[in-house]
Amino acid sequence: MRKLYEVLADSDAEKHGQIRVIDESGEDYLYPAIAFSRVSLPESVIERVFSAHA
C-alpha cells in the first residue's frame, strides 16, 4: 500500500485482468490489476521519484 510501481505495457496480461509491474527487486511480474490503482503523475514528480531511488 502507498507505493508507486512502474507498469509495463502488456496487452496479453490485460486481456486476463492482470498488469505487469516492476517491483522493488527490479524484476517485472504479473499481478491482478484489481490490486492496484493507476495514477498519472506530472513529469516533474516522476523525475523526483526516480531520482530519489537512484
Distance bins in CASP14 RR format, pairs under 12 A and 6 or more apart:
PFRMAT RR
TARGET T0000
AUTHOR 0000-0000-0000
RMODE 2
METHOD distances of the structure
MODEL  1
1 35 0 0 0 0 0 1 0 0 0 0 0
1 36 0 0 0 0 0 1 0 0 0 0 0
1 37 0 0 0 0 0 1 0 0 0 0 0
2 36 0 0 0 0 0 1 0 0 0 0 0
2 37 0 0 0 0 0 1 0 0 0 0 0
2 39 0 0 0 0 0 1 0 0 0 0 0
3 21 0 0 0 0 0 1 0 0 0 0 0
3 22 0 0 0 0 0 1 0 0 0 0 0
3 23 0 0 0 0 1 0 0 0 0 0 0
3 24 0 0 0 0 1 0 0 0 0 0 0
3 35 0 0 0 0 0 1 0 0 0 0 0
3 36 0 0 0 0 1 0 0 0 0 0 0
3 37 0 0 0 0 0 1 0 0 0 0 0
3 39 0 0 0 0 0 1 0 0 0 0 0
3 49 0 0 0 0 0 1 0 0 0 0 0
3 53 0 0 0 0 0 1 0 0 0 0 0
4 21 0 0 0 0 0 1 0 0 0 0 0
4 22 0 0 0 0 0 1 0 0 0 0 0
4 23 0 0 0 0 0 1 0 0 0 0 0
4 24 0 0 0 0 0 1 0 0 0 0 0
4 36 0 0 0 0 0 1 0 0 0 0 0
4 37 0 0 0 0 0 1 0 0 0 0 0
4 38 0 0 0 0 0 1 0 0 0 0 0
4 39 1 0 0 1 0 0 0 0 0 0 0
4 40 0 0 0 0 0 1 0 0 0 0 0
4 41 1 0 0 1 0 0 0 0 0 0 0
4 45 0 0 0 0 1 0 0 0 0 0 0
4 46 0 0 0 0 1 0 0 0 0 0 0
4 48 0 0 0 0 0 1 0 0 0 0 0
4 49 1 0 0 1 0 0 0 0 0 0 0
4 50 0 0 0 0 1 0 0 0 0 0 0
4 52 0 0 0 0 0 1 0 0 0 0 0
4 53 0 0 0 0 1 0 0 0 0 0 0
5 19 0 0 0 0 1 0 0 0 0 0 0
5 20 0 0 0 0 0 1 0 0 0 0 0
5 21 1 0 1 0 0 0 0 0 0 0 0
5 22 1 0 0 1 0 0 0 0 0 0 0
5 23 1 0 0 1 0 0 0 0 0 0 0
5 24 0 0 0 0 1 0 0 0 0 0 0
5 25 0 0 0 0 0 1 0 0 0 0 0
5 26 0 0 0 0 0 1 0 0 0 0 0
5 27 0 0 0 0 0 1 0 0 0 0 0
5 28 0 0 0 0 1 0 0 0 0 0 0
5 29 0 0 0 0 0 1 0 0 0 0 0
5 31 0 0 0 0 1 0 0 0 0 0 0
5 35 0 0 0 0 0 1 0 0 0 0 0
5 36 1 0 0 1 0 0 0 0 0 0 0
5 37 0 0 0 0 0 1 0 0 0 0 0
5 38 0 0 0 0 0 1 0 0 0 0 0
5 39 0 0 0 0 0 1 0 0 0 0 0
5 49 0 0 0 0 0 1 0 0 0 0 0
5 53 0 0 0 0 0 1 0 0 0 0 0
6 19 0 0 0 0 0 1 0 0 0 0 0
6 20 0 0 0 0 1 0 0 0 0 0 0
6 21 1 0 0 1 0 0 0 0 0 0 0
6 22 1 0 1 0 0 0 0 0 0 0 0
6 23 0 0 0 0 1 0 0 0 0 0 0
6 24 0 0 0 0 0 1 0 0 0 0 0
6 26 0 0 0 0 1 0 0 0 0 0 0
6 27 0 0 0 0 0 1 0 0 0 0 0
6 28 0 0 0 0 1 0 0 0 0 0 0
6 29 0 0 0 0 0 1 0 0 0 0 0
6 36 0 0 0 0 0 1 0 0 0 0 0
6 38 0 0 0 0 0 1 0 0 0 0 0
6 41 0 0 0 0 0 1 0 0 0 0 0
6 46 0 0 0 0 1 0 0 0 0 0 0
6 49 0 0 0 0 1 0 0 0 0 0 0
6 50 0 0 0 0 1 0 0 0 0 0 0
6 53 0 0 0 0 0 1 0 0 0 0 0
7 13 0 0 0 0 1 0 0 0 0 0 0
7 14 0 0 0 0 0 1 0 0 0 0 0
7 18 0 0 0 0 0 1 0 0 0 0 0
7 19 1 0 1 0 0 0 0 0 0 0 0
7 20 1 0 0 1 0 0 0 0 0 0 0
7 21 1 0 1 0 0 0 0 0 0 0 0
7 22 1 0 0 1 0 0 0 0 0 0 0
7 23 0 0 0 0 0 1 0 0 0 0 0
7 28 0 0 0 0 1 0 0 0 0 0 0
7 29 0 0 0 0 0 1 0 0 0 0 0
7 30 0 0 0 0 0 1 0 0 0 0 0
7 31 0 0 0 0 1 0 0 0 0 0 0
7 33 0 0 0 0 1 0 0 0 0 0 0
7 36 1 0 0 1 0 0 0 0 0 0 0
7 37 0 0 0 0 0 1 0 0 0 0 0
7 38 1 0 0 1 0 0 0 0 0 0 0
7 39 0 0 0 0 0 1 0 0 0 0 0
7 40 0 0 0 0 0 1 0 0 0 0 0
8 14 0 0 0 0 0 1 0 0 0 0 0
8 18 0 0 0 0 0 1 0 0 0 0 0
8 19 0 0 0 0 1 0 0 0 0 0 0
8 20 1 0 1 0 0 0 0 0 0 0 0
8 21 1 0 0 1 0 0 0 0 0 0 0
8 22 1 0 0 1 0 0 0 0 0 0 0
8 23 0 0 0 0 0 1 0 0 0 0 0
8 26 0 0 0 0 0 1 0 0 0 0 0
8 27 0 0 0 0 0 1 0 0 0 0 0
8 28 1 0 1 0 0 0 0 0 0 0 0
8 29 0 0 0 0 0 1 0 0 0 0 0
8 30 0 0 0 0 0 1 0 0 0 0 0
8 31 0 0 0 0 0 1 0 0 0 0 0
9 19 0 0 0 0 1 0 0 0 0 0 0
9 20 1 0 0 1 0 0 0 0 0 0 0
9 21 0 0 0 0 0 1 0 0 0 0 0
9 28 0 0 0 0 0 1 0 0 0 0 0
10 16 0 0 0 0 1 0 0 0 0 0 0
10 17 0 0 0 0 0 1 0 0 0 0 0
10 18 1 0 0 1 0 0 0 0 0 0 0
10 19 1 0 0 1 0 0 0 0 0 0 0
10 20 1 0 1 0 0 0 0 0 0 0 0
10 21 0 0 0 0 1 0 0 0 0 0 0
10 22 0 0 0 0 0 1 0 0 0 0 0
10 28 0 0 0 0 1 0 0 0 0 0 0
10 29 0 0 0 0 0 1 0 0 0 0 0
10 30 1 0 0 1 0 0 0 0 0 0 0
10 31 0 0 0 0 0 1 0 0 0 0 0
10 33 0 0 0 0 0 1 0 0 0 0 0
11 17 0 0 0 0 0 1 0 0 0 0 0
11 18 0 0 0 0 0 1 0 0 0 0 0
11 19 0 0 0 0 0 1 0 0 0 0 0
11 20 0 0 0 0 0 1 0 0 0 0 0
12 18 0 0 0 0 1 0 0 0 0 0 0
12 19 0 0 0 0 0 1 0 0 0 0 0
12 20 0 0 0 0 1 0 0 0 0 0 0
12 30 0 0 0 0 1 0 0 0 0 0 0
13 19 1 0 0 1 0 0 0 0 0 0 0
13 20 1 0 1 0 0 0 0 0 0 0 0
13 21 0 0 0 0 1 0 0 0 0 0 0
13 28 0 0 0 0 0 1 0 0 0 0 0
13 29 0 0 0 0 0 1 0 0 0 0 0
13 30 1 0 1 0 0 0 0 0 0 0 0
13 31 0 0 0 0 1 0 0 0 0 0 0
13 32 0 0 0 0 0 1 0 0 0 0 0
13 33 0 0 0 0 1 0 0 0 0 0 0
14 20 0 0 0 0 1 0 0 0 0 0 0
14 30 0 0 0 0 0 1 0 0 0 0 0
14 31 0 0 0 0 0 1 0 0 0 0 0
14 32 0 0 0 0 0 1 0 0 0 0 0
14 33 1 0 0 1 0 0 0 0 0 0 0
14 38 0 0 0 0 0 1 0 0 0 0 0
15 30 0 0 0 0 0 1 0 0 0 0 0
15 33 0 0 0 0 0 1 0 0 0 0 0
16 30 0 0 0 0 1 0 0 0 0 0 0
16 31 0 0 0 0 0 1 0 0 0 0 0
16 32 0 0 0 0 1 0 0 0 0 0 0
16 33 0 0 0 0 1 0 0 0 0 0 0
16 34 0 0 0 0 0 1 0 0 0 0 0
17 30 0 0 0 0 1 0 0 0 0 0 0
17 31 0 0 0 0 1 0 0 0 0 0 0
17 32 1 0 0 1 0 0 0 0 0 0 0
17 33 1 0 1 0 0 0 0 0 0 0 0
17 34 1 0 0 1 0 0 0 0 0 0 0
17 35 0 0 0 0 0 1 0 0 0 0 0
17 36 0 0 0 0 0 1 0 0 0 0 0
18 28 0 0 0 0 0 1 0 0 0 0 0
18 29 0 0 0 0 1 0 0 0 0 0 0
18 30 1 0 1 0 0 0 0 0 0 0 0
18 31 1 0 0 1 0 0 0 0 0 0 0
18 32 1 0 0 1 0 0 0 0 0 0 0
18 33 1 0 1 0 0 0 0 0 0 0 0
18 34 0 0 0 0 1 0 0 0 0 0 0
18 35 0 0 0 0 1 0 0 0 0 0 0
18 36 0 0 0 0 0 1 0 0 0 0 0
19 28 0 0 0 0 1 0 0 0 0 0 0
19 29 0 0 0 0 1 0 0 0 0 0 0
19 30 1 0 0 1 0 0 0 0 0 0 0
19 31 1 0 0 1 0 0 0 0 0 0 0
19 32 0 0 0 0 1 0 0 0 0 0 0
19 33 1 0 1 0 0 0 0 0 0 0 0
19 34 0 0 0 0 1 0 0 0 0 0 0
19 35 0 0 0 0 1 0 0 0 0 0 0
19 36 1 0 0 1 0 0 0 0 0 0 0
19 37 0 0 0 0 0 1 0 0 0 0 0
19 38 0 0 0 0 1 0 0 0 0 0 0
20 27 0 0 0 0 0 1 0 0 0 0 0
20 28 1 0 1 0 0 0 0 0 0 0 0
20 29 1 0 0 1 0 0 0 0 0 0 0
20 30 1 0 1 0 0 0 0 0 0 0 0
20 31 0 0 0 0 1 0 0 0 0 0 0
20 32 0 0 0 0 0 1 0 0 0 0 0
20 33 0 0 0 0 1 0 0 0 0 0 0
20 36 0 0 0 0 0 1 0 0 0 0 0
21 27 0 0 0 0 1 0 0 0 0 0 0
21 28 1 0 0 1 0 0 0 0 0 0 0
21 29 1 0 0 1 0 0 0 0 0 0 0
21 30 1 0 0 1 0 0 0 0 0 0 0
21 31 1 0 1 0 0 0 0 0 0 0 0
21 32 0 0 0 0 0 1 0 0 0 0 0
21 33 0 0 0 0 1 0 0 0 0 0 0
21 35 0 0 0 0 1 0 0 0 0 0 0
21 36 1 0 0 1 0 0 0 0 0 0 0
21 38 0 0 0 0 0 1 0 0 0 0 0
22 28 1 0 1 0 0 0 0 0 0 0 0
22 29 0 0 0 0 1 0 0 0 0 0 0
22 30 0 0 0 0 0 1 0 0 0 0 0
22 31 0 0 0 0 0 1 0 0 0 0 0
22 50 0 0 0 0 0 1 0 0 0 0 0
22 53 0 0 0 0 0 1 0 0 0 0 0
23 29 1 0 0 1 0 0 0 0 0 0 0
23 30 0 0 0 0 0 1 0 0 0 0 0
23 31 0 0 0 0 1 0 0 0 0 0 0
23 36 0 0 0 0 0 1 0 0 0 0 0
24 53 0 0 0 0 1 0 0 0 0 0 0
26 53 0 0 0 0 0 1 0 0 0 0 0
29 35 0 0 0 0 0 1 0 0 0 0 0
30 36 0 0 0 0 0 1 0 0 0 0 0
39 45 0 0 0 0 1 0 0 0 0 0 0
39 46 0 0 0 0 0 1 0 0 0 0 0
39 49 0 0 0 0 0 1 0 0 0 0 0
40 46 0 0 0 0 1 0 0 0 0 0 0
41 47 0 0 0 0 1 0 0 0 0 0 0
41 48 0 0 0 0 1 0 0 0 0 0 0
41 49 1 0 0 1 0 0 0 0 0 0 0
41 50 0 0 0 0 0 1 0 0 0 0 0
42 48 0 0 0 0 1 0 0 0 0 0 0
42 49 0 0 0 0 0 1 0 0 0 0 0
43 49 0 0 0 0 0 1 0 0 0 0 0
43 50 0 0 0 0 0 1 0 0 0 0 0
44 50 0 0 0 0 0 1 0 0 0 0 0
44 51 0 0 0 0 0 1 0 0 0 0 0
45 51 0 0 0 0 0 1 0 0 0 0 0
45 52 0 0 0 0 0 1 0 0 0 0 0
46 52 0 0 0 0 0 1 0 0 0 0 0
46 53 0 0 0 0 0 1 0 0 0 0 0
47 53 0 0 0 0 0 1 0 0 0 0 0
47 54 0 0 0 0 0 1 0 0 0 0 0
48 54 0 0 0 0 0 1 0 0 0 0 0
END
